[in-house]
């Protein structure tokens, strides 16, 4: 980040970058901390690939691929009336953003972030630049598809596998019916069951309902995704956020 100075050596305030930050669904007002975003940098995470080589041969096999998170680095400028206020506001904001969702400017995607580190640099008596680094995953906004006539083949967009969620409404009383490998043990007419692949939860009306299903894995998919429903008595919608 290049910080411009005028002919007197004073730091010129950079143009703010539009950003929306939420913590637990609540908007973070940067004005309350006397700061604004002045810089952004991202670094894509490279997969960790394990290679197996057969004995006495030149043949190599990929035995495992471990996905890794990206890195998002944001620079904030704080302006205050004293060093103490700058320090306090920087620390307050940095610790608040321990787990957050960040949407920058007019980008079509957002970052699901976990705090990695932060660093402060005083640039003037009343200005402080704080660099905050996050481990993050990049997602598009949620997309939905309804499964019609008990089956469907869908294309899941994105560069990396992403969690799949199901919204399931019982059109009649249901016992031991399946959606792919997921067994729906018991569901009353008009009940809506949410299988939240993103947070690995099973819910009815926001309450835990894991006893209603038998599920071994929450699916993660990129590309083609086939859905088969064992009965017309279930109205099924799949939901996902493309991961980049």
C-alpha positions as CSV (number, residue, x, y, z in Angstrom):
1,X,0.0,0.0,0.0
2,X,1.5,3.3,-1.1
3,X,0.7,6.2,1.2
4,X,1.0,9.6,-0.5
5,X,2.4,12.6,1.2
6,X,2.1,16.3,0.4
7,X,5.1,18.6,0.0
8,X,5.2,19.2,3.8
9,X,5.5,15.5,4.5
10,X,2.0,15.1,5.8
11,X,0.1,12.0,4.9
12,X,-2.7,12.5,2.5
13,X,-5.8,10.6,3.4
14,X,-6.5,7.8,0.8
15,X,-9.9,7.4,-0.8
16,X,-12.1,4.9,1.2
17,X,-13.0,1.6,-0.3
18,X,-16.6,0.5,0.1
19,X,-17.0,-2.5,2.4
20,X,-19.7,-4.2,4.4
21,X,-18.7,-6.3,7.4
22,X,-21.1,-8.4,9.5
23,X,-20.4,-10.3,12.8
24,X,-23.0,-12.9,13.7
25,X,-25.4,-11.3,11.2
26,X,-25.0,-7.8,12.7
27,X,-23.5,-4.9,10.6
28,X,-20.2,-3.4,11.8
29,X,-20.3,0.4,11.5
30,X,-16.6,1.4,10.9
31,X,-17.5,5.0,11.8
32,X,-17.8,3.9,15.4
33,X,-14.1,3.0,15.3
34,X,-13.0,6.1,13.4
35,X,-11.7,4.1,10.5
36,X,-12.2,3.2,6.9
37,X,-10.8,0.6,4.4
38,X,-8.0,1.8,2.2
39,X,-6.5,-1.5,0.8
40,X,-7.3,-5.1,0.0
41,X,-5.2,-8.0,-1.2
42,X,-6.0,-11.7,-1.6
43,X,-3.9,-14.8,-2.0
44,X,-5.4,-18.0,-3.2
45,X,-4.8,-21.1,-1.1
46,X,-3.0,-23.9,-3.0
47,X,-4.2,-27.5,-2.4
48,X,-1.9,-29.9,-0.5
49,X,-1.5,-32.9,-2.8
50,X,-0.1,-36.2,-1.5
51,X,1.6,-38.3,-4.1
52,X,2.2,-42.1,-3.9
53,X,4.8,-43.8,-6.0
54,X,4.6,-47.5,-6.5
55,X,7.8,-49.3,-5.5
56,X,10.3,-49.9,-8.3
57,X,8.2,-48.0,-10.8
58,X,8.0,-44.5,-12.2
59,X,4.2,-44.4,-11.9
60,X,2.9,-41.8,-9.5
61,X,-0.6,-41.6,-8.0
62,X,-2.5,-38.8,-6.2
63,X,-3.4,-40.4,-2.9
64,X,-5.0,-37.3,-1.3
65,X,-5.9,-33.7,-2.0
66,X,-6.4,-31.4,1.0
67,X,-8.2,-28.2,0.4
68,X,-6.8,-25.0,1.9
69,X,-8.3,-21.6,2.7
70,X,-7.4,-18.4,0.9
71,X,-5.9,-15.4,2.6
72,X,-7.6,-11.9,2.7
73,X,-5.5,-8.9,3.8
74,X,-7.3,-5.6,4.6
75,X,-5.7,-2.3,5.5
76,X,-7.7,0.1,7.6
77,X,-6.8,3.8,8.4
78,X,-7.8,5.0,11.8
79,X,-8.1,8.7,12.6
80,X,-8.4,10.0,16.1
81,X,-7.4,12.9,18.5
82,X,-4.6,10.9,20.3
83,X,-2.4,7.9,20.1
84,X,-4.3,6.2,22.8
85,X,-7.6,6.5,20.9
86,X,-6.0,5.1,17.8
87,X,-4.7,2.2,19.7
88,X,-7.9,1.5,21.5
89,X,-10.1,1.6,18.3
90,X,-7.7,-0.6,16.4
91,X,-7.6,-3.2,19.1
92,X,-11.4,-3.1,19.5
93,X,-12.1,-3.6,15.8
94,X,-9.4,-6.3,15.3
95,X,-10.7,-8.4,18.1
96,X,-14.3,-7.9,17.1
97,X,-13.5,-9.4,13.6
98,X,-12.5,-12.8,15.0
99,X,-15.2,-14.4,12.9
100,X,-16.9,-12.3,10.2
101,X,-18.3,-12.0,6.7
102,X,-16.9,-9.4,4.4
103,X,-18.3,-8.0,1.2
104,X,-16.2,-5.4,-0.7
105,X,-17.5,-2.8,-3.1
106,X,-19.7,-4.1,-5.9
107,X,-18.1,-7.6,-6.0
108,X,-20.6,-10.4,-6.6
109,X,-19.1,-12.6,-4.0
110,X,-18.2,-12.4,-0.3
111,X,-15.6,-13.7,2.1
112,X,-16.3,-16.0,5.1
113,X,-13.4,-15.0,7.4
114,X,-11.5,-16.2,10.5
115,X,-8.9,-13.8,12.0
116,X,-5.3,-14.8,11.5
117,X,-3.2,-11.8,12.5
118,X,-3.1,-8.0,12.7
119,X,-0.3,-5.4,12.7
120,X,-0.3,-1.6,13.5
121,X,1.8,1.2,12.0
122,X,1.5,4.8,13.2
123,X,1.8,7.1,10.2
124,X,1.2,10.4,11.8
125,X,0.3,11.7,15.3
126,X,-3.4,11.2,14.6
127,X,-3.3,8.4,11.9
128,X,-2.8,4.7,12.3
129,X,-2.8,2.0,9.6
130,X,-3.9,-1.5,10.8
131,X,-3.4,-4.5,8.5
132,X,-5.7,-7.4,9.4
133,X,-5.2,-10.8,7.8
134,X,-7.9,-13.5,7.6
135,X,-8.1,-17.1,6.6
136,X,-11.1,-17.1,4.3
137,X,-13.4,-18.9,1.9
138,X,-14.9,-17.0,-1.1
139,X,-18.5,-17.6,-2.0
140,X,-21.2,-16.2,-4.3
141,X,-24.7,-15.5,-3.1
142,X,-27.0,-18.4,-2.5
143,X,-28.7,-20.2,-5.4
144,X,-31.8,-22.4,-5.2
145,X,-33.2,-25.2,-7.4
146,X,-36.4,-27.1,-6.9
147,X,-36.4,-30.9,-7.5
148,X,-39.4,-31.8,-9.7
149,X,-40.9,-35.2,-10.4
150,X,-38.7,-36.9,-7.8
151,X,-35.3,-36.3,-9.5
152,X,-33.0,-33.7,-11.1
153,X,-29.5,-33.2,-12.4
154,X,-28.1,-29.8,-11.4
155,X,-24.8,-28.0,-12.2
156,X,-23.1,-26.6,-9.1
157,X,-21.1,-23.6,-10.1
158,X,-17.7,-22.7,-8.6
159,X,-14.0,-23.5,-8.6
160,X,-14.1,-25.7,-5.4
161,X,-16.5,-28.2,-3.9
162,X,-19.2,-26.4,-1.8
163,X,-21.7,-27.6,0.8
164,X,-25.2,-28.5,-0.4
165,X,-28.3,-27.8,1.7
166,X,-31.8,-29.2,1.4
167,X,-35.1,-27.6,2.3
168,X,-37.7,-30.4,2.6
169,X,-41.4,-29.9,3.1
170,X,-43.7,-32.9,3.8
171,X,-46.8,-32.8,1.6
172,X,-48.1,-35.7,3.6
173,X,-47.0,-37.8,6.7
174,X,-43.6,-39.3,5.8
175,X,-41.9,-42.4,7.2
176,X,-38.5,-43.8,6.0
177,X,-38.1,-42.0,2.7
178,X,-34.8,-41.1,1.1
179,X,-33.2,-38.1,-0.7
180,X,-30.1,-39.7,-2.2
181,X,-28.3,-41.4,0.7
182,X,-30.2,-39.3,3.4
183,X,-33.0,-41.2,5.2
184,X,-35.9,-39.1,6.4
185,X,-37.2,-41.2,9.3
186,X,-40.3,-39.3,10.3
187,X,-41.9,-36.0,9.1
188,X,-45.4,-34.8,9.7
189,X,-47.5,-33.1,7.0
190,X,-46.4,-29.5,6.4
191,X,-43.3,-29.8,8.5
192,X,-40.2,-28.2,6.9
193,X,-36.9,-29.9,7.5
194,X,-33.7,-27.9,6.9
195,X,-30.5,-29.9,6.2
196,X,-27.9,-27.1,6.5
197,X,-24.8,-28.4,4.7
198,X,-23.0,-25.1,5.3
199,X,-23.2,-25.3,9.1
200,X,-23.7,-29.1,9.3
201,X,-27.0,-28.9,11.1
202,X,-30.5,-30.5,10.8
203,X,-33.3,-28.2,11.9
204,X,-37.1,-27.8,12.1
205,X,-38.2,-24.3,13.0
206,X,-34.7,-23.5,14.0
207,X,-34.4,-26.3,16.5
208,X,-32.1,-29.4,16.3
209,X,-33.8,-32.3,14.5
210,X,-31.0,-34.6,13.8
211,X,-33.1,-37.5,15.2
212,X,-35.4,-37.1,12.2
213,X,-32.8,-38.2,9.7
214,X,-30.0,-40.7,9.2
215,X,-27.1,-38.9,7.5
216,X,-23.5,-39.9,7.3
217,X,-22.0,-37.0,5.3
218,X,-23.2,-33.5,4.4
219,X,-22.5,-33.4,0.6
220,X,-19.9,-31.1,-0.9
221,X,-20.1,-30.8,-4.7
222,X,-18.6,-29.1,-7.7
223,X,-20.1,-29.7,-11.1
224,X,-22.8,-32.2,-11.7
225,X,-25.1,-33.1,-8.8
226,X,-27.9,-35.7,-9.1
227,X,-30.8,-35.7,-6.7
228,X,-33.2,-38.6,-6.4
229,X,-36.2,-38.5,-4.1
230,X,-38.0,-41.8,-3.2
231,X,-41.5,-40.2,-2.9
232,X,-43.7,-37.5,-4.4
233,X,-44.7,-36.7,-0.8
234,X,-41.6,-34.5,-0.3
235,X,-41.2,-31.1,-1.8
236,X,-37.4,-30.7,-2.1
237,X,-35.3,-27.5,-2.8
238,X,-31.5,-27.6,-2.9
239,X,-29.5,-24.6,-1.9
240,X,-25.8,-23.8,-2.3
241,X,-23.3,-20.9,-2.5
242,X,-20.7,-21.3,-5.3
243,X,-17.2,-21.4,-3.8
244,X,-14.3,-19.7,-5.6
